[in-house]
C-alpha cells in the first residue's frame, strides 16, 4: 500500500529543489514556492497518477497545509519532527526508528501515522539538532543528552546500540512556565501544602525533590523556584539545561560539556558544582543528581549555601536517602557509611516525593523532614502524606495530601529568617 503522505512530501521537495536558488529564499518566499509546487503536483497527478489524484481530492485544506508544512520543515527544519514539536498538545515524543513514532497527549500515549522517509534522513536530523546544541553523536559516541532551542529535553541512542534504528525521546515543558497555583489547579498539591513549601523556600531550607521517571520533578522544581526572592544570586547546574527558572535577575546557568573526539575538554557536574562555590551563590540549584556529584552537592549545602534545591530518581523519600548514599559512595568510596549518612542528615532538610499515578495524574505523595541520624540510620519525620479515599478507582485516583500530626523538629531556619507566622501553627 502506497504511503502517499511520505511519497508526496519527497516529490514536492524535489520540485522545489530544482531551482538552485531555493536555499536563498526567505521563509515566506520558500513557503510560497512550496505551495506553488504543491498545486503543480496536484495538476500533474490528475493526468499521470490517478491514485495520487484521488489522494489529493480527499485532503482537506488543513491536511494540504500540513503536507506543505512538512515539506518546509524537511528543507529548513527538523522534518516531521519539526511538525510534531510545533503541536503544542504533544508533551512527549518517542521515535523508535524512522517508521515508528509515539506521542503523548494529555497523559495518553498514541502511535501516529507520520514517519521519516528513511533511517538516513532521521540520522541527518538527529545530527543537525545535536550539533546545534554543541554536542556530537556518532558510532563511537552513540548516546547523548541534549535539548532543542525551545528547552525540550532530548535523549538520543543510535544504532547499532539501538536495534530498532535511531531512538529519540523528547520531553517538552510548558512554554509559559509552571507555578504552584497551576499545580493546585491540577490537583497535584493542596493549598495548605503549597503555603508550607513557600515558607520553606523563603526560609532557605534545603529541599530535595524525588520521584520516578515522568513524575514531574523538574516541573515541580521550576514551580518552587518562583518563591526564591528576586534579590538573591542563584546558580543552576545541569547535565542538559532544561530548568525554566524565571524572574530572577541575578541568575547564572551552567551546563556540562562532553569530551571531544580526542577525549579532552569534558566539564562534569562535579567540576561545575566546585566552580559555582567561587561565584558567590546564595542558592545552588542542581537540576538532577545522578552520580558522584551528590557528594559535592551535599558539601555545598553544608558550607553555608542554604536554600539549595535538587532532584533525584527514587521510589520513595526513604529510597532517595539510600540512593544518595550509593551516589556518594561512588564518588568517595573511602568514606565510612555513617559519615555519609551524617552528611546527608545535616545537608538535606526536606524531601518532597512525587509520583505519577495509574491514571497518569501526578501527585505530591509526601513532604517529609529529614529529622536526625539515630542509631546509625537517618530518621524521617513525615509532615504531609497522600491518602487515597473511597472514591478512587483503577481509572481515576482520588485522594488528598493531608497534614500529619507530627510537629516539625527543626524550625530553626524559620526563626533565623524571621518567618514567625507559620510557627504559630501548633503542629509546627
C-alpha positions in Angstrom: 0.0 0.0 0.0 1.4 3.4 -1.0 2.3 5.9 1.7 1.1 9.0 -0.2 2.0 11.5 2.5 5.6 10.5 2.6 5.8 10.0 -1.2 4.3 13.4 -2.0 6.5 15.1 0.6 9.5 13.8 -1.3 8.2 14.7 -4.8 7.2 18.3 -3.8 10.6 18.8 -2.1 12.3 17.6 -5.3 10.2 20.0 -7.4 11.2 22.9 -5.1 14.9 22.0 -5.1 15.1 22.0 -8.9 15.5 25.8 -8.7 19.1 26.1 -7.4 18.3 29.4 -5.7 15.7 27.9 -3.4 18.1 27.8 -0.5 18.5 31.6 -0.7 14.7 32.3 -0.4 13.3 33.8 2.8 11.0 31.6 4.9 7.9 33.3 3.5 9.1 33.1 -0.1 10.0 29.4 0.4 6.6 28.6 1.7 5.0 30.4 -1.4 7.2 28.2 -3.7 6.2 25.1 -1.8 2.5 25.9 -2.2 3.1 26.6 -6.0 4.8 23.2 -6.4 2.1 21.5 -4.4 -0.5 22.9 -6.9 1.7 21.9 -9.8 2.0 18.4 -8.4 -1.8 18.1 -8.0 -2.3 19.1 -11.7 0.5 16.7 -12.6 -1.2 13.8 -10.7 -4.6 14.5 -12.4 -3.1 13.5 -15.8 -0.3 11.0 -14.8 -1.2 9.4 -11.4 -4.9 8.7 -10.8 -4.2 7.2 -7.3 -2.3 10.3 -6.2 -5.0 12.5 -7.7 -7.6 10.6 -5.7 -5.4 11.1 -2.6 -5.3 14.9 -3.1 -9.0 15.1 -3.8 -9.7 13.5 -0.3 -7.5 16.1 1.5 -9.0 18.9 3.5 -7.4 22.4 3.4 -5.8 21.7 6.8 -4.3 18.4 5.5 -2.8 20.1 2.5 -1.3 22.8 4.7 0.1 20.0 6.9 1.7 18.5 3.9 3.2 21.9 2.9 4.5 22.4 6.4 6.2 19.0 6.4 8.0 19.9 3.1 9.1 23.2 4.6 10.4 21.5 7.7 12.2 18.9 5.7 14.1 21.7 3.9 14.7 24.2 6.7 14.0 22.5 9.9 13.7 19.1 11.5 11.4 17.3 9.0 8.4 15.5 10.5 10.0 16.1 13.9 9.6 19.9 13.5 5.9 19.5 12.7 5.4 17.3 15.8 7.2 19.7 18.0 5.1 22.5 16.7 2.0 20.7 18.0 1.5 22.3 21.5 -0.8 19.5 22.7 2.1 17.0 22.5 4.1 16.7 25.7 6.4 13.8 24.8 7.8 12.3 21.6 9.1 8.8 21.3 10.8 7.9 18.0 11.5 4.1 17.7 13.3 4.1 14.4 12.4 6.0 11.3 8.9 4.4 10.8 7.6 4.1 14.4 6.6 7.3 16.3 4.6 7.6 19.5 3.5 10.8 21.2 1.9 11.7 24.5 -1.2 13.9 24.7 -3.0 14.6 27.9 -1.0 11.9 29.6 -2.1 9.2 27.0 0.3 7.5 24.6 -0.7 7.0 20.9 1.1 6.0 17.7 0.9 8.4 14.8 0.9 7.6 11.1 3.7 10.1 10.3 7.2 8.6 9.6 10.6 9.7 8.3 11.5 8.9 4.7 14.4 6.7 5.8 16.8 5.9 8.6 19.4 8.0 6.9 17.0 11.1 6.9 16.3 10.6 10.6 20.1 10.3 11.3 20.7 13.6 9.5 18.0 15.4 11.5 19.5 14.0 14.8 23.0 15.1 13.8 21.7 18.6 13.0 20.0 19.4 16.3 22.7 17.7 18.3 25.3 19.8 16.6 23.2 23.0 17.0 23.4 22.4 20.8 27.2 22.0 20.8 27.2 18.2 21.2 28.1 15.3 18.9 26.6 11.9 18.3 28.2 9.1 16.2 29.0 5.4 16.3 31.8 6.0 18.8 29.6 8.2 21.0 26.1 6.7 20.3 24.3 8.1 23.4 23.7 11.8 24.1 21.5 14.0 26.2 20.8 17.5 24.8 18.0 19.9 24.3 16.2 21.7 21.5 16.1 25.5 21.1 12.8 25.7 23.0 14.2 23.9 26.0 12.8 20.5 25.3 14.9 17.7 26.7 16.3 15.2 24.2 17.8 11.8 24.6 19.4 10.0 21.6 20.6 6.4 21.2 21.9 5.5 17.8 22.1 2.1 16.1 23.7 -0.4 16.4 23.3 0.1 20.1 19.5 0.6 19.4 18.4 -2.4 17.4 15.3 -0.6 16.1 17.4 2.1 14.5 17.9 5.7 15.9 15.9 6.2 19.0 14.9 9.8 20.1 13.0 10.7 23.2 11.9 14.3 23.7 10.3 15.7 26.9 8.6 19.0 26.4 8.0 21.6 29.1 5.2 24.3 29.2 6.3 27.5 27.4 4.6 29.7 29.9 6.3 28.2 32.9 4.9 26.2 35.8 3.6 27.8 39.1 2.4 26.3 42.3 -1.1 27.7 41.6 -1.3 25.6 38.4 -0.2 22.5 40.4 -3.0 23.2 42.8 -5.5 23.5 39.9 -4.2 20.2 38.5 -4.8 18.6 41.9 -1.0 17.8 42.3 -0.8 19.6 45.7 -3.1 21.2 48.2 -3.2 24.9 49.1 -2.1 24.2 52.6 1.0 22.2 51.5 1.8 25.0 48.9 1.8 27.6 51.6 4.1 25.4 53.7 6.5 24.9 50.8 6.6 28.7 50.1 7.6 29.3 53.7 10.3 26.6 53.4 11.8 28.2 50.3 11.8 31.7 51.8 13.4 30.4 55.0 16.1 28.7 52.9 15.6 25.1 53.8 17.5 22.7 51.6 14.9 20.8 49.6 15.3 17.6 47.6 12.6 16.5 45.2 12.4 12.8 44.5 10.2 10.7 42.2 10.1 8.2 39.4 10.5 8.9 35.7 7.8 11.3 34.4 6.6 12.1 37.9 7.1 15.9 37.3 10.3 16.6 39.4 11.7 19.2 37.1 8.3 20.9 36.7 7.9 21.0 40.4 11.3 22.4 40.9 10.5 25.2 38.4 7.3 26.0 40.3 9.2 26.2 43.6 11.8 28.5 42.2 9.1 31.2 41.9 9.3 31.6 45.6 13.1 32.5 45.6 13.5 36.2 46.4 14.5 38.3 43.4 17.3 39.8 45.4 19.3 36.6 45.6 22.1 35.3 43.3 21.2 31.8 42.1 23.5 29.3 40.2 21.8 26.4 38.3 23.9 23.4 37.3 22.6 20.8 34.8 23.7 18.0 32.7 21.4 19.2 29.9 19.8 22.6 30.5 16.1 22.2 31.0 15.2 24.3 34.0 12.9 27.2 33.4 13.6 29.5 36.3 12.3 32.9 35.6 12.0 36.4 37.1 15.4 36.1 38.8 17.7 38.9 37.5 20.9 37.5 39.1 20.7 34.0 37.6 23.7 32.1 36.3 23.1 28.9 34.3 25.8 26.3 33.9 25.7 23.2 31.7 28.1 20.2 31.4 30.1 19.5 28.3 31.1 16.2 26.8 34.6 15.3 25.8 35.6 16.0 22.2 36.6 13.4 19.7 40.1 13.3 21.2 38.7 12.6 24.7 39.5 16.0 26.1 37.5 19.0 27.2 34.9 17.3 29.4 33.3 19.5 32.0 31.4 17.4 34.6 28.7 18.1 37.1 31.4 17.9 39.8 33.5 20.5 38.0 30.6 22.9 37.8 29.5 22.5 41.4 33.0 23.1 42.6 33.3 26.2 40.3 29.9 27.5 41.4 31.2 27.8 45.0 33.6 30.5 43.8 30.8 32.5 42.1 29.2 33.9 45.3 26.0 31.9 45.1 23.3 32.4 47.7 21.5 29.3 46.4 22.7 26.4 44.2 20.1 24.5 42.1 21.3 21.2 40.7 18.9 20.0 38.1 19.3 16.3 38.8 21.7 14.4 40.9 22.7 11.1 39.3 26.2 10.1 40.4 29.3 11.1 42.3 28.3 14.8 42.2 26.0 14.1 45.1 29.0 14.4 47.5 29.8 17.9 46.1 26.2 19.0 46.4 25.9 17.8 50.0 29.2 19.6 50.9 27.9 22.8 49.3 24.7 22.5 51.3 26.8 22.0 54.4 29.0 25.0 53.8 26.5 27.9 54.1 24.6 27.6 50.8 21.2 27.2 52.4 18.1 27.2 50.3 19.6 24.9 47.7 17.3 22.7 45.5 17.8 19.5 43.6 16.0 16.4 42.2 16.7 12.7 42.0 15.1 9.5 40.9 13.6 7.3 43.7 10.5 5.3 44.5 10.0 7.0 47.9 11.6 9.5 50.2 13.3 6.8 52.2 14.6 5.2 49.0 16.0 8.6 48.0 18.2 8.5 51.1 19.5 5.1 50.1 20.2 6.3 46.5 22.1 9.4 47.9 24.2 7.1 50.0 25.1 5.0 46.9 25.9 8.0 44.8 28.2 9.5 47.4 29.9 6.1 47.8 30.6 6.1 44.0 32.4 9.5 44.4 34.1 8.9 47.7 34.4 5.2 48.3 36.8 5.7 51.2 34.2 7.4 53.4 32.5 5.3 56.1 28.7 4.8 55.7 28.0 6.5 59.0 29.9 9.7 57.9 28.0 9.7 54.6 24.7 9.5 56.5 25.8 12.3 58.8 26.5 14.4 55.7 23.0 13.7 54.2 21.2 14.3 57.5 22.9 17.6 58.1 22.6 18.8 54.5 19.1 17.9 53.3 16.3 19.4 55.3 13.2 18.4 53.4 12.3 15.7 50.9 9.3 16.2 48.6 8.3 12.9 46.9 6.2 12.9 43.7 4.6 10.1 41.8 2.9 9.5 38.5 -0.3 7.7 39.3 -2.0 4.8 37.4 -4.4 7.3 35.8 -1.4 9.4 34.5 -2.0 12.2 37.0 1.0 13.5 39.0 0.6 13.8 42.8 2.7 15.0 45.7 2.8 11.9 47.8 4.8 13.1 50.8 6.6 16.1 52.3 8.9 14.9 55.0 11.5 16.4 57.2 15.0 14.8 57.5 14.9 14.6 61.2 18.1 13.1 62.6 20.7 10.4 62.5 19.8 7.9 65.2 21.5 4.5 65.8 23.3 4.8 62.5 20.2 5.4 60.4 18.5 8.6 59.2 15.1 9.1 60.7 12.4 10.9 58.6 9.6 12.9 60.1 6.6 12.9 57.6 4.7 16.3 57.7 2.3 15.7 54.8 1.2 12.4 53.3 -1.2 11.5 50.4 -4.2 9.4 51.3 -6.4 7.8 48.7 -10.1 8.0 49.5 -13.0 5.6 49.0 -13.9 7.2 45.6 -10.6 6.2 44.0 -10.8 3.6 41.1 -8.4 1.9 38.8 -9.2 4.6 36.2 -9.2 7.6 38.4 -7.1 8.3 41.5 -8.9 10.3 44.2 -7.4 11.5 47.4 -5.8 14.3 49.3 -2.4 15.4 50.7 -3.1 15.5 54.4 -1.1 17.2 57.2 0.1 14.6 59.7 0.1 15.1 63.4 3.9 15.3 63.6 5.5 18.5 64.6 8.4 20.0 62.7 11.5 19.1 64.7 13.9 21.8 63.2 12.1 25.2 62.9 15.4 27.0 63.4 15.6 28.4 59.8 12.1 29.7 60.2 13.2 31.5 63.3 16.5 32.8 61.9 14.8 34.1 58.8 12.1 35.9 60.8 9.2 33.9 59.4 7.1 33.5 62.5 3.6 33.4 61.1 3.8 29.7 60.2 5.4 28.9 63.5 2.2 30.0 65.2 0.6 26.7 64.0 0.7 24.4 67.0 1.6 21.5 64.7 4.9 23.2 64.0 
